[in-house]
Amino acid sequence: MAEGRYRVVIRCPVCSEKYILRGSRNEKGEYETGFKRCVCGNEENLNIDASLE
């Protein structure tokens, strides 16, 4: 697992909102950004793309 910061792009397919955040990976391989849910209330069906900064 690579150490460092990631540029994480989260897109909501429900309302087409787009979020660009910075984060890191945790022990489970998930991205930690502090993002909880979209403004439309969607918190499960999200498209997540990440790239190492």
PDB file of N, CA, C and O in Angstrom:
ATOM      1  N   MET A   1       0.855  -1.180   0.000  1.00  0.00           N
ATOM      2  CA  MET A   1       0.000   0.000   0.000  1.00  0.00           C
ATOM      3  C   MET A   1       0.901   1.243   0.000  1.00  0.00           C
ATOM      4  O   MET A   1       1.837   1.343   0.792  1.00  0.00           O
ATOM      5  N   ALA A   2       0.610   2.159  -0.875  1.00  0.00           N
ATOM      6  CA  ALA A   2       1.422   3.372  -1.010  1.00  0.00           C
ATOM      7  C   ALA A   2       1.066   4.383   0.077  1.00  0.00           C
ATOM      8  O   ALA A   2      -0.104   4.602   0.392  1.00  0.00           O
ATOM      9  N   GLU A   3       2.098   4.984   0.633  1.00  0.00           N
ATOM     10  CA  GLU A   3       1.895   6.041   1.617  1.00  0.00           C
ATOM     11  C   GLU A   3       1.784   7.365   0.881  1.00  0.00           C
ATOM     12  O   GLU A   3       2.321   7.518  -0.216  1.00  0.00           O
ATOM     13  N   GLY A   4       1.097   8.312   1.476  1.00  0.00           N
ATOM     14  CA  GLY A   4       1.014   9.626   0.862  1.00  0.00           C
ATOM     15  C   GLY A   4      -0.403  10.121   0.744  1.00  0.00           C
ATOM     16  O   GLY A   4      -1.347   9.495   1.227  1.00  0.00           O
ATOM     17  N   ARG A   5      -0.533  11.250   0.095  1.00  0.00           N
ATOM     18  CA  ARG A   5      -1.829  11.893  -0.073  1.00  0.00           C
ATOM     19  C   ARG A   5      -2.398  11.556  -1.444  1.00  0.00           C
ATOM     20  O   ARG A   5      -1.662  11.408  -2.420  1.00  0.00           O
ATOM     21  N   TYR A   6      -3.692  11.440  -1.500  1.00  0.00           N
ATOM     22  CA  TYR A   6      -4.395  11.128  -2.734  1.00  0.00           C
ATOM     23  C   TYR A   6      -5.347  12.255  -3.085  1.00  0.00           C
ATOM     24  O   TYR A   6      -5.907  12.911  -2.207  1.00  0.00           O
ATOM     25  N   ARG A   7      -5.521  12.468  -4.368  1.00  0.00           N
ATOM     26  CA  ARG A   7      -6.562  13.372  -4.872  1.00  0.00           C
ATOM     27  C   ARG A   7      -7.750  12.474  -5.173  1.00  0.00           C
ATOM     28  O   ARG A   7      -7.679  11.621  -6.058  1.00  0.00           O
ATOM     29  N   VAL A   8      -8.832  12.661  -4.445  1.00  0.00           N
ATOM     30  CA  VAL A   8      -9.999  11.794  -4.543  1.00  0.00           C
ATOM     31  C   VAL A   8     -11.150  12.580  -5.178  1.00  0.00           C
ATOM     32  O   VAL A   8     -11.537  13.641  -4.687  1.00  0.00           O
ATOM     33  N   VAL A   9     -11.684  12.047  -6.267  1.00  0.00           N
ATOM     34  CA  VAL A   9     -12.830  12.658  -6.942  1.00  0.00           C
ATOM     35  C   VAL A   9     -14.038  11.762  -6.682  1.00  0.00           C
ATOM     36  O   VAL A   9     -14.041  10.583  -7.035  1.00  0.00           O
ATOM     37  N   ILE A  10     -15.055  12.339  -6.063  1.00  0.00           N
ATOM     38  CA  ILE A  10     -16.285  11.612  -5.743  1.00  0.00           C
ATOM     39  C   ILE A  10     -17.408  12.209  -6.577  1.00  0.00           C
ATOM     40  O   ILE A  10     -17.657  13.414  -6.533  1.00  0.00           O
ATOM     41  N   ARG A  11     -18.087  11.345  -7.343  1.00  0.00           N
ATOM     42  CA  ARG A  11     -19.219  11.784  -8.169  1.00  0.00           C
ATOM     43  C   ARG A  11     -20.478  11.057  -7.718  1.00  0.00           C
ATOM     44  O   ARG A  11     -20.464   9.855  -7.456  1.00  0.00           O
ATOM     45  N   CYS A  12     -21.557  11.812  -7.635  1.00  0.00           N
ATOM     46  CA  CYS A  12     -22.851  11.250  -7.253  1.00  0.00           C
ATOM     47  C   CYS A  12     -23.668  10.998  -8.517  1.00  0.00           C
ATOM     48  O   CYS A  12     -23.977  11.946  -9.239  1.00  0.00           O
ATOM     49  N   PRO A  13     -24.027   9.739  -8.805  1.00  0.00           N
ATOM     50  CA  PRO A  13     -24.839   9.460  -9.993  1.00  0.00           C
ATOM     51  C   PRO A  13     -26.298   9.887  -9.839  1.00  0.00           C
ATOM     52  O   PRO A  13     -27.026   9.950 -10.830  1.00  0.00           O
ATOM     53  N   VAL A  14     -26.732  10.178  -8.627  1.00  0.00           N
ATOM     54  CA  VAL A  14     -28.122  10.582  -8.387  1.00  0.00           C
ATOM     55  C   VAL A  14     -28.355  12.030  -8.812  1.00  0.00           C
ATOM     56  O   VAL A  14     -29.307  12.317  -9.539  1.00  0.00           O
ATOM     57  N   CYS A  15     -27.489  12.946  -8.362  1.00  0.00           N
ATOM     58  CA  CYS A  15     -27.700  14.370  -8.652  1.00  0.00           C
ATOM     59  C   CYS A  15     -26.570  14.982  -9.483  1.00  0.00           C
ATOM     60  O   CYS A  15     -26.620  16.172  -9.795  1.00  0.00           O
ATOM     61  N   SER A  16     -25.554  14.198  -9.847  1.00  0.00           N
ATOM     62  CA  SER A  16     -24.411  14.627 -10.676  1.00  0.00           C
ATOM     63  C   SER A  16     -23.478  15.613  -9.973  1.00  0.00           C
ATOM     64  O   SER A  16     -22.686  16.284 -10.635  1.00  0.00           O
ATOM     65  N   GLU A  17     -23.556  15.712  -8.665  1.00  0.00           N
ATOM     66  CA  GLU A  17     -22.634  16.569  -7.915  1.00  0.00           C
ATOM     67  C   GLU A  17     -21.242  15.947  -7.943  1.00  0.00           C
ATOM     68  O   GLU A  17     -21.100  14.725  -7.987  1.00  0.00           O
ATOM     69  N   LYS A  18     -20.209  16.803  -7.918  1.00  0.00           N
ATOM     70  CA  LYS A  18     -18.825  16.340  -7.973  1.00  0.00           C
ATOM     71  C   LYS A  18     -18.041  16.984  -6.838  1.00  0.00           C
ATOM     72  O   LYS A  18     -18.142  18.189  -6.606  1.00  0.00           O
ATOM     73  N   TYR A  19     -17.259  16.172  -6.133  1.00  0.00           N
ATOM     74  CA  TYR A  19     -16.433  16.644  -5.027  1.00  0.00           C
ATOM     75  C   TYR A  19     -14.990  16.265  -5.305  1.00  0.00           C
ATOM     76  O   TYR A  19     -14.711  15.137  -5.710  1.00  0.00           O
ATOM     77  N   ILE A  20     -14.070  17.198  -5.091  1.00  0.00           N
ATOM     78  CA  ILE A  20     -12.641  16.923  -5.224  1.00  0.00           C
ATOM     79  C   ILE A  20     -12.019  17.144  -3.856  1.00  0.00           C
ATOM     80  O   ILE A  20     -12.034  18.256  -3.328  1.00  0.00           O
ATOM     81  N   LEU A  21     -11.470  16.072  -3.284  1.00  0.00           N
ATOM     82  CA  LEU A  21     -10.945  16.103  -1.923  1.00  0.00           C
ATOM     83  C   LEU A  21      -9.533  15.535  -1.886  1.00  0.00           C
ATOM     84  O   LEU A  21      -9.075  14.916  -2.847  1.00  0.00           O
ATOM     85  N   ARG A  22      -8.860  15.748  -0.784  1.00  0.00           N
ATOM     86  CA  ARG A  22      -7.560  15.136  -0.554  1.00  0.00           C
ATOM     87  C   ARG A  22      -7.706  14.185   0.625  1.00  0.00           C
ATOM     88  O   ARG A  22      -8.431  14.468   1.578  1.00  0.00           O
ATOM     89  N   GLY A  23      -7.014  13.064   0.550  1.00  0.00           N
ATOM     90  CA  GLY A  23      -7.098  12.108   1.634  1.00  0.00           C
ATOM     91  C   GLY A  23      -5.960  11.123   1.597  1.00  0.00           C
ATOM     92  O   GLY A  23      -5.035  11.244   0.794  1.00  0.00           O
ATOM     93  N   SER A  24      -6.040  10.146   2.475  1.00  0.00           N
ATOM     94  CA  SER A  24      -5.033   9.096   2.550  1.00  0.00           C
ATOM     95  C   SER A  24      -5.762   7.759   2.641  1.00  0.00           C
ATOM     96  O   SER A  24      -6.985   7.723   2.774  1.00  0.00           O
ATOM     97  N   ARG A  25      -5.010   6.658   2.569  1.00  0.00           N
ATOM     98  CA  ARG A  25      -5.613   5.335   2.668  1.00  0.00           C
ATOM     99  C   ARG A  25      -5.471   4.814   4.085  1.00  0.00           C
ATOM    100  O   ARG A  25      -4.466   5.061   4.752  1.00  0.00           O
ATOM    101  N   ASN A  26      -6.482   4.093   4.539  1.00  0.00           N
ATOM    102  CA  ASN A  26      -6.412   3.487   5.866  1.00  0.00           C
ATOM    103  C   ASN A  26      -5.951   2.032   5.746  1.00  0.00           C
ATOM    104  O   ASN A  26      -5.593   1.584   4.657  1.00  0.00           O
ATOM    105  N   GLU A  27      -5.958   1.299   6.849  1.00  0.00           N
ATOM    106  CA  GLU A  27      -5.479  -0.080   6.877  1.00  0.00           C
ATOM    107  C   GLU A  27      -6.328  -1.011   6.017  1.00  0.00           C
ATOM    108  O   GLU A  27      -5.834  -2.030   5.535  1.00  0.00           O
ATOM    109  N   LYS A  28      -7.595  -0.670   5.821  1.00  0.00           N
ATOM    110  CA  LYS A  28      -8.502  -1.495   5.021  1.00  0.00           C
ATOM    111  C   LYS A  28      -8.387  -1.213   3.525  1.00  0.00           C
ATOM    112  O   LYS A  28      -9.016  -1.893   2.714  1.00  0.00           O
ATOM    113  N   GLY A  29      -7.577  -0.203   3.154  1.00  0.00           N
ATOM    114  CA  GLY A  29      -7.438   0.161   1.748  1.00  0.00           C
ATOM    115  C   GLY A  29      -8.471   1.165   1.277  1.00  0.00           C
ATOM    116  O   GLY A  29      -8.553   1.461   0.085  1.00  0.00           O
ATOM    117  N   GLU A  30      -9.269   1.696   2.210  1.00  0.00           N
ATOM    118  CA  GLU A  30     -10.280   2.694   1.867  1.00  0.00           C
ATOM    119  C   GLU A  30      -9.669   4.086   1.941  1.00  0.00           C
ATOM    120  O   GLU A  30      -8.664   4.293   2.622  1.00  0.00           O
ATOM    121  N   TYR A  31     -10.273   5.037   1.242  1.00  0.00           N
ATOM    122  CA  TYR A  31      -9.781   6.415   1.249  1.00  0.00           C
ATOM    123  C   TYR A  31     -10.426   7.190   2.386  1.00  0.00           C
ATOM    124  O   TYR A  31     -11.649   7.191   2.532  1.00  0.00           O
ATOM    125  N   GLU A  32      -9.602   7.847   3.186  1.00  0.00           N
ATOM    126  CA  GLU A  32     -10.068   8.676   4.299  1.00  0.00           C
ATOM    127  C   GLU A  32     -10.035  10.139   3.857  1.00  0.00           C
ATOM    128  O   GLU A  32      -8.963  10.722   3.694  1.00  0.00           O
ATOM    129  N   THR A  33     -11.217  10.727   3.665  1.00  0.00           N
ATOM    130  CA  THR A  33     -11.298  12.123   3.251  1.00  0.00           C
ATOM    131  C   THR A  33     -12.174  12.940   4.185  1.00  0.00           C
ATOM    132  O   THR A  33     -12.132  14.170   4.147  1.00  0.00           O
ATOM    133  N   GLY A  34     -12.958  12.288   5.012  1.00  0.00           N
ATOM    134  CA  GLY A  34     -13.909  12.982   5.863  1.00  0.00           C
ATOM    135  C   GLY A  34     -15.264  13.139   5.189  1.00  0.00           C
ATOM    136  O   GLY A  34     -16.192  13.672   5.797  1.00  0.00           O
ATOM    137  N   PHE A  35     -15.398  12.683   3.936  1.00  0.00           N
ATOM    138  CA  PHE A  35     -16.654  12.776   3.200  1.00  0.00           C
ATOM    139  C   PHE A  35     -17.657  11.792   3.780  1.00  0.00           C
ATOM    140  O   PHE A  35     -17.333  10.622   3.986  1.00  0.00           O
ATOM    141  N   LYS A  36     -18.870  12.255   4.045  1.00  0.00           N
ATOM    142  CA  LYS A  36     -19.905  11.396   4.612  1.00  0.00           C
ATOM    143  C   LYS A  36     -21.032  11.093   3.628  1.00  0.00           C
ATOM    144  O   LYS A  36     -21.390   9.932   3.428  1.00  0.00           O
ATOM    145  N   ARG A  37     -21.598  12.149   3.006  1.00  0.00           N
ATOM    146  CA  ARG A  37     -22.693  11.938   2.057  1.00  0.00           C
ATOM    147  C   ARG A  37     -22.841  13.150   1.151  1.00  0.00           C
ATOM    148  O   ARG A  37     -22.377  14.244   1.475  1.00  0.00           O
ATOM    149  N   CYS A  38     -23.481  12.946   0.034  1.00  0.00           N
ATOM    150  CA  CYS A  38     -23.740  14.009  -0.943  1.00  0.00           C
ATOM    151  C   CYS A  38     -24.821  14.950  -0.412  1.00  0.00           C
ATOM    152  O   CYS A  38     -25.568  14.590   0.498  1.00  0.00           O
ATOM    153  N   VAL A  39     -24.903  16.129  -0.969  1.00  0.00           N
ATOM    154  CA  VAL A  39     -25.925  17.087  -0.555  1.00  0.00           C
ATOM    155  C   VAL A  39     -27.343  16.577  -0.816  1.00  0.00           C
ATOM    156  O   VAL A  39     -28.289  17.036  -0.176  1.00  0.00           O
ATOM    157  N   CYS A  40     -27.500  15.635  -1.748  1.00  0.00           N
ATOM    158  CA  CYS A  40     -28.827  15.081  -2.032  1.00  0.00           C
ATOM    159  C   CYS A  40     -29.201  13.966  -1.053  1.00  0.00           C
ATOM    160  O   CYS A  40     -30.319  13.452  -1.097  1.00  0.00           O
ATOM    161  N   GLY A  41     -28.269  13.590  -0.167  1.00  0.00           N
ATOM    162  CA  GLY A  41     -28.552  12.557   0.822  1.00  0.00           C
ATOM    163  C   GLY A  41     -27.985  11.193   0.464  1.00  0.00           C
ATOM    164  O   GLY A  41     -28.013  10.281   1.290  1.00  0.00           O
ATOM    165  N   ASN A  42     -27.472  11.036  -0.745  1.00  0.00           N
ATOM    166  CA  ASN A  42     -26.895   9.765  -1.170  1.00  0.00           C
ATOM    167  C   ASN A  42     -25.592   9.523  -0.416  1.00  0.00           C
ATOM    168  O   ASN A  42     -24.713  10.385  -0.404  1.00  0.00           O
ATOM    169  N   GLU A  43     -25.462   8.356   0.215  1.00  0.00           N
ATOM    170  CA  GLU A  43     -24.215   8.042   0.911  1.00  0.00           C
ATOM    171  C   GLU A  43     -23.682   6.659   0.573  1.00  0.00           C
ATOM    172  O   GLU A  43     -22.652   6.255   1.113  1.00  0.00           O
ATOM    173  N   GLU A  44     -24.356   5.922  -0.307  1.00  0.00           N
ATOM    174  CA  GLU A  44     -23.902   4.571  -0.629  1.00  0.00           C
ATOM    175  C   GLU A  44     -23.522   4.388  -2.085  1.00  0.00           C
ATOM    176  O   GLU A  44     -22.535   3.710  -2.372  1.00  0.00           O
ATOM    177  N   ASN A  45     -24.260   4.958  -3.003  1.00  0.00           N
ATOM    178  CA  ASN A  45     -24.016   4.761  -4.425  1.00  0.00           C
ATOM    179  C   ASN A  45     -23.204   5.937  -4.967  1.00  0.00           C
ATOM    180  O   ASN A  45     -23.761   6.865  -5.555  1.00  0.00           O
ATOM    181  N   LEU A  46     -21.871   5.893  -4.766  1.00  0.00           N
ATOM    182  CA  LEU A  46     -20.992   6.970  -5.189  1.00  0.00           C
ATOM    183  C   LEU A  46     -19.881   6.416  -6.077  1.00  0.00           C
ATOM    184  O   LEU A  46     -19.419   5.295  -5.865  1.00  0.00           O
ATOM    185  N   ASN A  47     -19.455   7.187  -7.062  1.00  0.00           N
ATOM    186  CA  ASN A  47     -18.334   6.805  -7.912  1.00  0.00           C
ATOM    187  C   ASN A  47     -17.096   7.509  -7.383  1.00  0.00           C
ATOM    188  O   ASN A  47     -17.061   8.737  -7.294  1.00  0.00           O
ATOM    189  N   ILE A  48     -16.071   6.723  -7.030  1.00  0.00           N
ATOM    190  CA  ILE A  48     -14.866   7.260  -6.418  1.00  0.00           C
ATOM    191  C   ILE A  48     -13.658   6.929  -7.281  1.00  0.00           C
ATOM    192  O   ILE A  48     -13.406   5.766  -7.596  1.00  0.00           O
ATOM    193  N   ASP A  49     -12.905   7.974  -7.665  1.00  0.00           N
ATOM    194  CA  ASP A  49     -11.658   7.830  -8.411  1.00  0.00           C
ATOM    195  C   ASP A  49     -10.566   8.515  -7.605  1.00  0.00           C
ATOM    196  O   ASP A  49     -10.783   9.595  -7.055  1.00  0.00           O
ATOM    197  N   ALA A  50      -9.389   7.891  -7.530  1.00  0.00           N
ATOM    198  CA  ALA A  50      -8.304   8.482  -6.755  1.00  0.00           C
ATOM    199  C   ALA A  50      -6.985   8.355  -7.512  1.00  0.00           C
ATOM    200  O   ALA A  50      -6.762   7.395  -8.248  1.00  0.00           O
ATOM    201  N   SER A  51      -6.129   9.337  -7.316  1.00  0.00           N
ATOM    202  CA  SER A  51      -4.786   9.307  -7.890  1.00  0.00           C
ATOM    203  C   SER A  51      -3.807   9.872  -6.875  1.00  0.00           C
ATOM    204  O   SER A  51      -4.127  10.797  -6.129  1.00  0.00           O
ATOM    205  N   LEU A  52      -2.618   9.306  -6.859  1.00  0.00           N
ATOM    206  CA  LEU A  52      -1.578   9.753  -5.944  1.00  0.00           C
ATOM    207  C   LEU A  52      -1.116  11.140  -6.321  1.00  0.00           C
ATOM    208  O   LEU A  52      -0.887  11.418  -7.498  1.00  0.00           O
ATOM    209  N   GLU A  53      -0.975  12.021  -5.340  1.00  0.00           N
ATOM    210  CA  GLU A  53      -0.530  13.399  -5.623  1.00  0.00           C
ATOM    211  C   GLU A  53       0.955  13.456  -5.820  1.00  0.00           C
ATOM    212  O   GLU A  53       1.504  14.530  -6.067  1.00  0.00           O
TER     213      GLU A  53
END
